[in-house]
Amino acid sequence: MSRASGLRGRIALVTGAAGGIGEAVVRLLREEGASVVATDLGAPRLEGKDVWPAALDVTDSAAVDALIDRVEQEWGAIDCGVNVAGILSTDTVVETTDTTWRRVFAVNTDGVFHVSRALARHMVRRRRGSLVTVGSNAAGIPRHAMAAYAASKAAATMFTRCLGLELAPLGIRCNIVAPGSTLTPMQTGMWADEHGAARVIAGQPERFKSGIPLGKLATPDDVADAVLFLLSDRAGHITMADLYVDGGATLRG
């Protein structure tokens, strides 16, 4: 008999829940019996007693605090948090404007800080909880024309690990899932034609980018499965981990 995940009956908050990886995380959490606060810039179109769709701009710390406080008061203790909300920039450094740089960091880094801090303030009183940040394998390897994105994800990754160090004595775990190329609108939006997937899998030597040894792109469920594992009781002795889910593309774990 397989060991239960321990997610049934728990409340989770997920950002970036309207599509891609975030949508998959919400669906799998609900299948495990969790109730989910599903947030995005526009409230996700979800129905059911086990879901609370909410519009949330993660760059607005006051809005983040207000939503989390309201959920805690009206729905119950939030046991799990998943930072998925993120945006991409594919400008080279010399093309990157101050506005683009700040916007990428506002969502990808500040957003993780705002949500994680707000959840942690409640979790520390209960001495329990689990947080997962969906980062990127770009946080651990240089990428051409992705400096702002990669730097913001690297910052979010180290922030999450530092938070994990602070919260570990209280029994609260903080981990990172670092996806590689995944079949989401963020990925397909970078493709010029129908051969985009093949080029990603093969690699781009002219940009010093290796291919994917497993020979396929990740699906949102591939990444969501890793997130759920780290949230669950099955990962009860894992914290500050940075789990790469990229088919071996960065040649590291």
N, C-alpha and C positions, 0 to 999 in steps of 0.2 A: 504494500500500500504506500502511495506517495505521500510525503509529508505535506500538510496543508500550508498554504502561503501565509495564513494569518491576516489576509486583507479583508475577509468577509466582515461586514459590520463597521469597518473603519471609514473615516471621512478623508478624502484626498482633495487637494487643490492643484489644478493643472493650468498653466498658462500656455498660450499659443494653441488652444484646443480646437480651433475651428477647422483645421485641416492638417494633412501630412502626419508627422510623428505625433503631435499633440492629440489629434483626433484618434489615432490608434491607441495611445495610452489611455485615453478616456474610455474607449470601448472595452479594452481588456480589463481595466479596473472594474468596470461595471459587471463584466462577465465573472469576475472573481468575487462579486458580492459587495464591493465597496460602493459608497455613495461619493459622488464627485462634484466638486465645484469647478465647472468648466468655463474658463475665461479666455477672452480674446478681445481685440479692439471693438469688435461687434459681438454681441452675445451669440454663442454657437446655437444653431437650431436643433435643440435636443429636448426631448420630453420624457417625463417619468418622475416618480417620487424619489428616485435615487440620483437625480441630477439637478444641479442648480446652475443654469446657464447665466453668465454675467459678463457685461462689457467691462473691460479693465485695460487701462493704459499703464503698463508696468513702469513707465518712466515717471509716473506721478506717485510719489511716495505716500502722499496723504490719501489718495484714492486706494492704494494698496492696503494701507492700514485700516481704512474705513471698511472695506469689503471684508477683510479677514476678521475684524472685530465683530462685524454684523453676523457673519457665519457662526462664529464661536458663541454668540449670544442666542441666535435663533435656531441653529441647526445642531450644534454640538462641537466637541473638540476636534480640531483638524489633526489627524495623525500623520499624514503624508503630504509632502509637497513636491511638485515636479516643475522645474523651470524649463519650458520648451520655447517660449516666445523668442524670436530672433529675426534679424534682417541681414541681408547680404550686400556687400559692395564689391564690385569687380573692377574698380578703378586702380590704376597704378598709383604709386605714392605721389609722383609729380602731378598727377591729375586729380588727386583727392583734395577736396575743399575742406575748409575748417568745419563747415556745416555738415558735410557727409561724415567726417570723422566723429564729430560729436554725436550725431544721430545714431551711428552704429554702436558706439559705446553706451549711449543712453539706454538703448533697448537691450543689447546683449550683455552688458556688464552691470550698469546701474539697475536695470530691471531685476537681474538675479539678486543683487544686493538688497533691493527694496523688499522683494517677496520673501527671501530667506530670512532677513532680519525680522520682519513682521511675524512670520511663522515661528521663528526661534524664540521670540519673546513670550509666546504662549506655551511652547513646548517645554521650556526650561522649568516652568512651574509644575509641570506634570512629570518631568524627568523621563520622557519618552517621545519618540517621533523618528521619522526618517525623511530625508530630503535627497532628491536627485536633481542634478543639473545636466541638461542635455547640452554638451559642449560641441566639440568638433575635432576630428583628427588634424585639422589645420592648426589647432592650438599647439601641436607638438612638432610640426614640420613646416618650413617656409613654403609659401605658395605664391606663385606669380600673380600679380594683380589682385591680391586678396589681403593686403597688409592690415587694413582696418579691421576686417572680419577676423582674421587670424589672431591679431593682437587682442581684440575684445574677448574672444573665446579663451585665449590663454589667461587673461585676467580673471574671467569668470571661473575658470578651472582652479586657479590658485586660491581665489577667494573661498570657493567651496571647500577646498582641502583645509584651509586655515580655520574656517568655521567648524569643520569636522573635528579638528584638534581641540578647539575650545569646548565643544559640546560632548565629546566622547565621555568625559567623567560623569555626565548626567545620563548616559545611556542613549543619547540621540546620535544617529548615524547620518553622515553626509557623504555622498558619492557622486561620481561623474560618469556619464555614458558619452563616449566620443564617437559619433557616427562618421563614416566616410560618405562617399557618394551614395545617395538614397533617392529612390523614385518619389520625389516630391516636386511641387511647383518651383521651389527654390532651385532645384537641380535642373529640371527641364527648361527653365527660363534661361539657362546659360547655353543651351544648345542652338546651333545655327540651322540644323536640318535633321532629317530622320536618322542620320548616322551618329548622332550625339552620344547615345549610349555605347555604341561600339568603340568610339574614340576614348571615352572615359575608361572603359574596361581595358583597352589596349595600352593606355598611357599616352603621355605627350612628352617625348624626350626633349623637344625643342623648348619646353617650359620646365624641364627637370622634374617632371611628374611621373611617378611610376604607375603602372597599371594595377589591376586588382587580381591577385593570384587566384582567388576562387572563381574568377571568370564571370561574375555577375554583380549587378548593383544590389544594394540592400533594399528591402521593402520597409515601409514604415513599421510593419509588425515586427520585423527583425530587431529594430531598435527598441520598440515598445516592450518586447519580451525581456530585453536586458534591463530596461527601466523597472519593470515589475519585479524581476528577480531581486534587484538591489533594494527595492522598497520592502520586500517581503521578509518574513521570519526566516526564510531559507538562507538569507544573507545576514543573519543576526550577528555574525562576528566580522563583518566587513564594513570598514569605514575609511574615508579618505582615498578610496580606490578610484582609478581613472581607467575605465574599461573601454577599450577600442573595439568598435563594431564596424569594421571597414573591409572585411574580406581579405585582410592581410596587406592592404594597400600601402601602409606606412612601415611595414616590416617590423612592427613592434606590438606589444600587447597592451 
